Amino acid sequence: MKMILVVDDEEDFHRVLRRVLEPEGYKVVSSLSAEEAMRLLDAVVPDLAILDWNLPGITGVELAKAMKQNPRFQKIPLIMYTVRESEIDQVDAYSYGIQFFLTKPVGSAVLIAKVKQLLQ
């Protein structure tokens, strides 16, 4: 079973993604902050991570950069799922190693399709 790390400071978002991803056969592990995610990453290596940009403390793009600099996590596909929508934000996200940028809200079918594509 593929494991997906979700890092977002809104607990409701974690519940929504669980309802969307777990029926598709994915195990979802959650973190409310980048710092918490880094502690979690000491114990697990997910197959994919979905990151929010706007996190308390360390941002989602900073977490992405840290993950891409660590050989243990370099190959993990990263999705930025955020309310930010400017082209500059997207370019910044891609420069930090994000593979796909989704603007909230997005339909669950789009998210599932992108997750499946990145995990092939």
CNS distance restraints for C-alpha pairs under 8 A (distance, minus, plus):
assign (resid   1 and name CA) (resid  25 and name CA) 6.60 0.50 0.50
assign (resid   1 and name CA) (resid  26 and name CA) 5.95 0.50 0.50
assign (resid   1 and name CA) (resid  27 and name CA) 6.57 0.50 0.50
assign (resid   2 and name CA) (resid  25 and name CA) 7.54 0.50 0.50
assign (resid   2 and name CA) (resid  26 and name CA) 5.24 0.50 0.50
assign (resid   2 and name CA) (resid  27 and name CA) 6.14 0.50 0.50
assign (resid   2 and name CA) (resid  46 and name CA) 7.55 0.50 0.50
assign (resid   2 and name CA) (resid  47 and name CA) 5.92 0.50 0.50
assign (resid   3 and name CA) (resid  26 and name CA) 5.81 0.50 0.50
assign (resid   3 and name CA) (resid  27 and name CA) 4.65 0.50 0.50
assign (resid   3 and name CA) (resid  28 and name CA) 5.87 0.50 0.50
assign (resid   3 and name CA) (resid  29 and name CA) 7.18 0.50 0.50
assign (resid   3 and name CA) (resid  46 and name CA) 5.01 0.50 0.50
assign (resid   3 and name CA) (resid  47 and name CA) 5.29 0.50 0.50
assign (resid   3 and name CA) (resid  48 and name CA) 6.79 0.50 0.50
assign (resid   4 and name CA) (resid  26 and name CA) 6.79 0.50 0.50
assign (resid   4 and name CA) (resid  27 and name CA) 6.12 0.50 0.50
assign (resid   4 and name CA) (resid  28 and name CA) 4.93 0.50 0.50
assign (resid   4 and name CA) (resid  29 and name CA) 6.20 0.50 0.50
assign (resid   4 and name CA) (resid  46 and name CA) 5.54 0.50 0.50
assign (resid   4 and name CA) (resid  47 and name CA) 5.91 0.50 0.50
assign (resid   4 and name CA) (resid  48 and name CA) 4.94 0.50 0.50
assign (resid   4 and name CA) (resid  49 and name CA) 5.49 0.50 0.50
assign (resid   4 and name CA) (resid  50 and name CA) 7.31 0.50 0.50
assign (resid   5 and name CA) (resid  28 and name CA) 6.00 0.50 0.50
assign (resid   5 and name CA) (resid  29 and name CA) 4.95 0.50 0.50
assign (resid   5 and name CA) (resid  30 and name CA) 5.80 0.50 0.50
assign (resid   5 and name CA) (resid  31 and name CA) 7.55 0.50 0.50
assign (resid   5 and name CA) (resid  46 and name CA) 5.97 0.50 0.50
assign (resid   5 and name CA) (resid  47 and name CA) 7.94 0.50 0.50
assign (resid   5 and name CA) (resid  48 and name CA) 6.34 0.50 0.50
assign (resid   5 and name CA) (resid  49 and name CA) 4.53 0.50 0.50
assign (resid   5 and name CA) (resid  50 and name CA) 6.15 0.50 0.50
assign (resid   6 and name CA) (resid  14 and name CA) 6.97 0.50 0.50
assign (resid   6 and name CA) (resid  28 and name CA) 6.98 0.50 0.50
assign (resid   6 and name CA) (resid  29 and name CA) 6.23 0.50 0.50
assign (resid   6 and name CA) (resid  30 and name CA) 4.85 0.50 0.50
assign (resid   6 and name CA) (resid  31 and name CA) 6.20 0.50 0.50
assign (resid   6 and name CA) (resid  49 and name CA) 5.87 0.50 0.50
assign (resid   6 and name CA) (resid  50 and name CA) 4.84 0.50 0.50
assign (resid   6 and name CA) (resid  51 and name CA) 6.10 0.50 0.50
assign (resid   7 and name CA) (resid  30 and name CA) 6.02 0.50 0.50
assign (resid   7 and name CA) (resid  31 and name CA) 4.79 0.50 0.50
assign (resid   7 and name CA) (resid  32 and name CA) 5.72 0.50 0.50
assign (resid   7 and name CA) (resid  33 and name CA) 6.21 0.50 0.50
assign (resid   7 and name CA) (resid  34 and name CA) 6.79 0.50 0.50
assign (resid   7 and name CA) (resid  37 and name CA) 6.78 0.50 0.50
assign (resid   7 and name CA) (resid  49 and name CA) 7.60 0.50 0.50
assign (resid   7 and name CA) (resid  50 and name CA) 6.24 0.50 0.50
assign (resid   7 and name CA) (resid  51 and name CA) 4.89 0.50 0.50
assign (resid   7 and name CA) (resid  52 and name CA) 6.15 0.50 0.50
assign (resid   7 and name CA) (resid  60 and name CA) 7.83 0.50 0.50
assign (resid   8 and name CA) (resid  13 and name CA) 7.12 0.50 0.50
assign (resid   8 and name CA) (resid  14 and name CA) 7.29 0.50 0.50
assign (resid   8 and name CA) (resid  30 and name CA) 7.91 0.50 0.50
assign (resid   8 and name CA) (resid  31 and name CA) 6.51 0.50 0.50
assign (resid   8 and name CA) (resid  32 and name CA) 5.09 0.50 0.50
assign (resid   8 and name CA) (resid  33 and name CA) 6.39 0.50 0.50
assign (resid   8 and name CA) (resid  51 and name CA) 6.37 0.50 0.50
assign (resid   8 and name CA) (resid  52 and name CA) 5.18 0.50 0.50
assign (resid   8 and name CA) (resid  55 and name CA) 6.62 0.50 0.50
assign (resid   9 and name CA) (resid  31 and name CA) 7.62 0.50 0.50
assign (resid   9 and name CA) (resid  32 and name CA) 4.34 0.50 0.50
assign (resid   9 and name CA) (resid  33 and name CA) 5.95 0.50 0.50
assign (resid   9 and name CA) (resid  52 and name CA) 7.86 0.50 0.50
assign (resid   9 and name CA) (resid  55 and name CA) 5.95 0.50 0.50
assign (resid   9 and name CA) (resid  56 and name CA) 7.33 0.50 0.50
assign (resid  10 and name CA) (resid  14 and name CA) 7.02 0.50 0.50
assign (resid  10 and name CA) (resid  32 and name CA) 6.94 0.50 0.50
assign (resid  11 and name CA) (resid  15 and name CA) 6.62 0.50 0.50
assign (resid  11 and name CA) (resid  32 and name CA) 7.27 0.50 0.50
assign (resid  12 and name CA) (resid  16 and name CA) 6.28 0.50 0.50
assign (resid  13 and name CA) (resid  17 and name CA) 6.19 0.50 0.50
assign (resid  14 and name CA) (resid  18 and name CA) 6.11 0.50 0.50
assign (resid  14 and name CA) (resid  30 and name CA) 6.64 0.50 0.50
assign (resid  15 and name CA) (resid  19 and name CA) 6.26 0.50 0.50
assign (resid  16 and name CA) (resid  20 and name CA) 6.29 0.50 0.50
assign (resid  17 and name CA) (resid  21 and name CA) 5.79 0.50 0.50
assign (resid  17 and name CA) (resid  22 and name CA) 8.00 0.50 0.50
assign (resid  18 and name CA) (resid  22 and name CA) 5.42 0.50 0.50
assign (resid  18 and name CA) (resid  28 and name CA) 6.21 0.50 0.50
assign (resid  19 and name CA) (resid  23 and name CA) 6.89 0.50 0.50
assign (resid  20 and name CA) (resid  24 and name CA) 7.32 0.50 0.50
assign (resid  20 and name CA) (resid 108 and name CA) 6.46 0.50 0.50
assign (resid  20 and name CA) (resid 112 and name CA) 7.73 0.50 0.50
assign (resid  21 and name CA) (resid  25 and name CA) 6.86 0.50 0.50
assign (resid  21 and name CA) (resid  26 and name CA) 5.69 0.50 0.50
assign (resid  21 and name CA) (resid  27 and name CA) 7.65 0.50 0.50
assign (resid  21 and name CA) (resid  28 and name CA) 7.32 0.50 0.50
assign (resid  21 and name CA) (resid 112 and name CA) 7.09 0.50 0.50
assign (resid  22 and name CA) (resid  26 and name CA) 4.85 0.50 0.50
assign (resid  22 and name CA) (resid  27 and name CA) 5.98 0.50 0.50
assign (resid  22 and name CA) (resid  28 and name CA) 6.85 0.50 0.50
assign (resid  30 and name CA) (resid  37 and name CA) 7.89 0.50 0.50
assign (resid  31 and name CA) (resid  36 and name CA) 5.89 0.50 0.50
assign (resid  31 and name CA) (resid  37 and name CA) 5.38 0.50 0.50
assign (resid  31 and name CA) (resid  40 and name CA) 7.93 0.50 0.50
assign (resid  32 and name CA) (resid  36 and name CA) 6.73 0.50 0.50
assign (resid  32 and name CA) (resid  37 and name CA) 7.60 0.50 0.50
assign (resid  32 and name CA) (resid  55 and name CA) 7.93 0.50 0.50
assign (resid  33 and name CA) (resid  37 and name CA) 6.19 0.50 0.50
assign (resid  33 and name CA) (resid  55 and name CA) 5.96 0.50 0.50
assign (resid  33 and name CA) (resid  56 and name CA) 6.38 0.50 0.50
assign (resid  33 and name CA) (resid  57 and name CA) 7.65 0.50 0.50
assign (resid  33 and name CA) (resid  58 and name CA) 7.62 0.50 0.50
assign (resid  34 and name CA) (resid  38 and name CA) 6.16 0.50 0.50
assign (resid  34 and name CA) (resid  55 and name CA) 6.97 0.50 0.50
assign (resid  34 and name CA) (resid  56 and name CA) 7.87 0.50 0.50
assign (resid  34 and name CA) (resid  57 and name CA) 7.53 0.50 0.50
assign (resid  34 and name CA) (resid  58 and name CA) 5.73 0.50 0.50
assign (resid  34 and name CA) (resid  59 and name CA) 6.75 0.50 0.50
assign (resid  34 and name CA) (resid  60 and name CA) 6.70 0.50 0.50
assign (resid  34 and name CA) (resid  63 and name CA) 6.04 0.50 0.50
assign (resid  35 and name CA) (resid  39 and name CA) 6.54 0.50 0.50
assign (resid  35 and name CA) (resid  57 and name CA) 7.84 0.50 0.50
assign (resid  35 and name CA) (resid  58 and name CA) 6.93 0.50 0.50
assign (resid  36 and name CA) (resid  40 and name CA) 6.24 0.50 0.50
assign (resid  37 and name CA) (resid  41 and name CA) 6.04 0.50 0.50
assign (resid  38 and name CA) (resid  42 and name CA) 6.62 0.50 0.50
assign (resid  39 and name CA) (resid  43 and name CA) 7.44 0.50 0.50
assign (resid  40 and name CA) (resid  44 and name CA) 6.32 0.50 0.50
assign (resid  41 and name CA) (resid  45 and name CA) 6.01 0.50 0.50
assign (resid  41 and name CA) (resid  46 and name CA) 8.00 0.50 0.50
assign (resid  45 and name CA) (resid  72 and name CA) 7.83 0.50 0.50
assign (resid  45 and name CA) (resid  73 and name CA) 7.14 0.50 0.50
assign (resid  46 and name CA) (resid  76 and name CA) 7.23 0.50 0.50
assign (resid  47 and name CA) (resid  76 and name CA) 5.84 0.50 0.50
assign (resid  47 and name CA) (resid  77 and name CA) 7.29 0.50 0.50
assign (resid  47 and name CA) (resid 119 and name CA) 7.29 0.50 0.50
assign (resid  48 and name CA) (resid  76 and name CA) 5.35 0.50 0.50
assign (resid  48 and name CA) (resid  77 and name CA) 5.03 0.50 0.50
assign (resid  48 and name CA) (resid  78 and name CA) 6.02 0.50 0.50
assign (resid  48 and name CA) (resid  79 and name CA) 7.93 0.50 0.50
assign (resid  48 and name CA) (resid 115 and name CA) 7.88 0.50 0.50
assign (resid  48 and name CA) (resid 118 and name CA) 7.93 0.50 0.50
assign (resid  48 and name CA) (resid 119 and name CA) 7.27 0.50 0.50
assign (resid  49 and name CA) (resid  76 and name CA) 7.11 0.50 0.50
assign (resid  49 and name CA) (resid  77 and name CA) 6.48 0.50 0.50
assign (resid  49 and name CA) (resid  78 and name CA) 4.99 0.50 0.50
assign (resid  49 and name CA) (resid  79 and name CA) 6.28 0.50 0.50
assign (resid  50 and name CA) (resid  78 and name CA) 5.94 0.50 0.50
assign (resid  50 and name CA) (resid  79 and name CA) 4.71 0.50 0.50
assign (resid  50 and name CA) (resid  80 and name CA) 5.93 0.50 0.50
assign (resid  50 and name CA) (resid  81 and name CA) 6.48 0.50 0.50
assign (resid  51 and name CA) (resid  60 and name CA) 5.59 0.50 0.50
assign (resid  51 and name CA) (resid  64 and name CA) 7.95 0.50 0.50
assign (resid  51 and name CA) (resid  78 and name CA) 7.23 0.50 0.50
assign (resid  51 and name CA) (resid  79 and name CA) 6.12 0.50 0.50
assign (resid  51 and name CA) (resid  80 and name CA) 4.94 0.50 0.50
assign (resid  51 and name CA) (resid  81 and name CA) 5.88 0.50 0.50
assign (resid  51 and name CA) (resid  82 and name CA) 7.82 0.50 0.50
assign (resid  52 and name CA) (resid  59 and name CA) 7.86 0.50 0.50
assign (resid  52 and name CA) (resid  60 and name CA) 5.40 0.50 0.50
assign (resid  52 and name CA) (resid  80 and name CA) 5.83 0.50 0.50
assign (resid  52 and name CA) (resid  81 and name CA) 5.21 0.50 0.50
assign (resid  52 and name CA) (resid  82 and name CA) 5.16 0.50 0.50
assign (resid  53 and name CA) (resid  59 and name CA) 5.61 0.50 0.50
assign (resid  53 and name CA) (resid  60 and name CA) 4.17 0.50 0.50
assign (resid  53 and name CA) (resid  61 and name CA) 5.98 0.50 0.50
assign (resid  53 and name CA) (resid  80 and name CA) 6.75 0.50 0.50
assign (resid  53 and name CA) (resid  81 and name CA) 7.25 0.50 0.50
assign (resid  53 and name CA) (resid  82 and name CA) 5.77 0.50 0.50
assign (resid  53 and name CA) (resid  84 and name CA) 7.68 0.50 0.50
assign (resid  54 and name CA) (resid  59 and name CA) 5.75 0.50 0.50
assign (resid  54 and name CA) (resid  60 and name CA) 6.45 0.50 0.50
assign (resid  54 and name CA) (resid  82 and name CA) 7.41 0.50 0.50
assign (resid  55 and name CA) (resid  59 and name CA) 4.98 0.50 0.50
assign (resid  55 and name CA) (resid  60 and name CA) 6.27 0.50 0.50
assign (resid  58 and name CA) (resid  62 and name CA) 6.21 0.50 0.50
assign (resid  58 and name CA) (resid  63 and name CA) 6.80 0.50 0.50
assign (resid  59 and name CA) (resid  63 and name CA) 6.29 0.50 0.50
assign (resid  60 and name CA) (resid  64 and name CA) 6.14 0.50 0.50
assign (resid  60 and name CA) (resid  80 and name CA) 7.67 0.50 0.50
assign (resid  61 and name CA) (resid  65 and name CA) 6.16 0.50 0.50
assign (resid  61 and name CA) (resid  93 and name CA) 6.12 0.50 0.50
assign (resid  61 and name CA) (resid  96 and name CA) 6.27 0.50 0.50
assign (resid  62 and name CA) (resid  66 and name CA) 6.23 0.50 0.50
assign (resid  62 and name CA) (resid  96 and name CA) 7.64 0.50 0.50
assign (resid  63 and name CA) (resid  67 and name CA) 6.13 0.50 0.50
assign (resid  64 and name CA) (resid  68 and name CA) 6.17 0.50 0.50
assign (resid  64 and name CA) (resid  78 and name CA) 7.34 0.50 0.50
assign (resid  64 and name CA) (resid  96 and name CA) 6.11 0.50 0.50
assign (resid  64 and name CA) (resid  97 and name CA) 6.37 0.50 0.50
assign (resid  64 and name CA) (resid  98 and name CA) 6.86 0.50 0.50
assign (resid  65 and name CA) (resid  69 and name CA) 6.25 0.50 0.50
assign (resid  65 and name CA) (resid  96 and name CA) 5.02 0.50 0.50
assign (resid  65 and name CA) (resid  97 and name CA) 6.49 0.50 0.50
assign (resid  66 and name CA) (resid  70 and name CA) 6.48 0.50 0.50
assign (resid  67 and name CA) (resid  73 and name CA) 5.40 0.50 0.50
assign (resid  67 and name CA) (resid  74 and name CA) 6.24 0.50 0.50
assign (resid  68 and name CA) (resid  73 and name CA) 6.15 0.50 0.50
assign (resid  68 and name CA) (resid  74 and name CA) 4.42 0.50 0.50
assign (resid  68 and name CA) (resid  75 and name CA) 7.69 0.50 0.50
assign (resid  68 and name CA) (resid  96 and name CA) 7.72 0.50 0.50
assign (resid  68 and name CA) (resid  97 and name CA) 6.43 0.50 0.50
assign (resid  69 and name CA) (resid  73 and name CA) 7.85 0.50 0.50
assign (resid  69 and name CA) (resid  74 and name CA) 6.64 0.50 0.50
assign (resid  70 and name CA) (resid  74 and name CA) 6.04 0.50 0.50
assign (resid  71 and name CA) (resid  75 and name CA) 7.99 0.50 0.50
assign (resid  77 and name CA) (resid  98 and name CA) 7.31 0.50 0.50
assign (resid  77 and name CA) (resid  99 and name CA) 6.21 0.50 0.50
assign (resid  77 and name CA) (resid 118 and name CA) 6.40 0.50 0.50
assign (resid  77 and name CA) (resid 119 and name CA) 7.66 0.50 0.50
assign (resid  78 and name CA) (resid  97 and name CA) 7.27 0.50 0.50
assign (resid  78 and name CA) (resid  98 and name CA) 4.99 0.50 0.50
assign (resid  78 and name CA) (resid  99 and name CA) 5.48 0.50 0.50
assign (resid  78 and name CA) (resid 100 and name CA) 6.80 0.50 0.50
assign (resid  79 and name CA) (resid  98 and name CA) 5.88 0.50 0.50
assign (resid  79 and name CA) (resid  99 and name CA) 5.99 0.50 0.50
assign (resid  79 and name CA) (resid 100 and name CA) 4.87 0.50 0.50
assign (resid  79 and name CA) (resid 101 and name CA) 5.86 0.50 0.50
assign (resid  79 and name CA) (resid 102 and name CA) 7.24 0.50 0.50
assign (resid  80 and name CA) (resid  93 and name CA) 7.33 0.50 0.50
assign (resid  80 and name CA) (resid  98 and name CA) 6.43 0.50 0.50
assign (resid  80 and name CA) (resid 100 and name CA) 6.30 0.50 0.50
assign (resid  80 and name CA) (resid 101 and name CA) 4.81 0.50 0.50
assign (resid  80 and name CA) (resid 102 and name CA) 6.02 0.50 0.50
assign (resid  81 and name CA) (resid 101 and name CA) 6.18 0.50 0.50
assign (resid  81 and name CA) (resid 102 and name CA) 4.74 0.50 0.50
assign (resid  81 and name CA) (resid 103 and name CA) 5.74 0.50 0.50
assign (resid  81 and name CA) (resid 104 and name CA) 6.32 0.50 0.50
assign (resid  82 and name CA) (resid 101 and name CA) 7.95 0.50 0.50
assign (resid  82 and name CA) (resid 102 and name CA) 6.47 0.50 0.50
assign (resid  82 and name CA) (resid 103 and name CA) 5.08 0.50 0.50
assign (resid  82 and name CA) (resid 104 and name CA) 5.33 0.50 0.50
assign (resid  83 and name CA) (resid 103 and name CA) 5.33 0.50 0.50
assign (resid  83 and name CA) (resid 104 and name CA) 4.94 0.50 0.50
assign (resid  83 and name CA) (resid 105 and name CA) 7.48 0.50 0.50
assign (resid  84 and name CA) (resid  89 and name CA) 6.90 0.50 0.50
assign (resid  84 and name CA) (resid 103 and name CA) 6.49 0.50 0.50
assign (resid  85 and name CA) (resid  89 and name CA) 6.70 0.50 0.50
assign (resid  85 and name CA) (resid  90 and name CA) 7.15 0.50 0.50
assign (resid  85 and name CA) (resid 103 and name CA) 5.99 0.50 0.50
assign (resid  86 and name CA) (resid  90 and name CA) 6.46 0.50 0.50
assign (resid  87 and name CA) (resid  91 and name CA) 6.19 0.50 0.50
assign (resid  88 and name CA) (resid  92 and name CA) 6.11 0.50 0.50
assign (resid  89 and name CA) (resid  93 and name CA) 6.06 0.50 0.50
assign (resid  90 and name CA) (resid  94 and name CA) 6.23 0.50 0.50
assign (resid  90 and name CA) (resid 101 and name CA) 6.51 0.50 0.50
assign (resid  91 and name CA) (resid  95 and name CA) 6.22 0.50 0.50
assign (resid  92 and name CA) (resid  96 and name CA) 6.47 0.50 0.50
assign (resid  93 and name CA) (resid  97 and name CA) 6.73 0.50 0.50
assign (resid  93 and name CA) (resid  98 and name CA) 5.51 0.50 0.50
assign (resid  93 and name CA) (resid 101 and name CA) 7.50 0.50 0.50
assign (resid  94 and name CA) (resid  98 and name CA) 4.70 0.50 0.50
assign (resid  94 and name CA) (resid  99 and name CA) 6.42 0.50 0.50
assign (resid  94 and name CA) (resid 100 and name CA) 7.62 0.50 0.50
assign (resid  94 and name CA) (resid 101 and name CA) 7.98 0.50 0.50
assign (resid 100 and name CA) (resid 114 and name CA) 8.00 0.50 0.50
assign (resid 102 and name CA) (resid 106 and name CA) 7.10 0.50 0.50
assign (resid 106 and name CA) (resid 110 and name CA) 6.90 0.50 0.50
assign (resid 106 and name CA) (resid 111 and name CA) 7.18 0.50 0.50
assign (resid 107 and name CA) (resid 111 and name CA) 6.65 0.50 0.50
assign (resid 108 and name CA) (resid 112 and name CA) 6.06 0.50 0.50
assign (resid 109 and name CA) (resid 113 and name CA) 6.06 0.50 0.50
assign (resid 110 and name CA) (resid 114 and name CA) 6.22 0.50 0.50
assign (resid 111 and name CA) (resid 115 and name CA) 6.12 0.50 0.50
assign (resid 112 and name CA) (resid 116 and name CA) 6.08 0.50 0.50
assign (resid 113 and name CA) (resid 117 and name CA) 6.13 0.50 0.50
assign (resid 114 and name CA) (resid 118 and name CA) 6.12 0.50 0.50
assign (resid 115 and name CA) (resid 119 and name CA) 6.13 0.50 0.50
assign (resid 116 and name CA) (resid 120 and name CA) 6.25 0.50 0.50
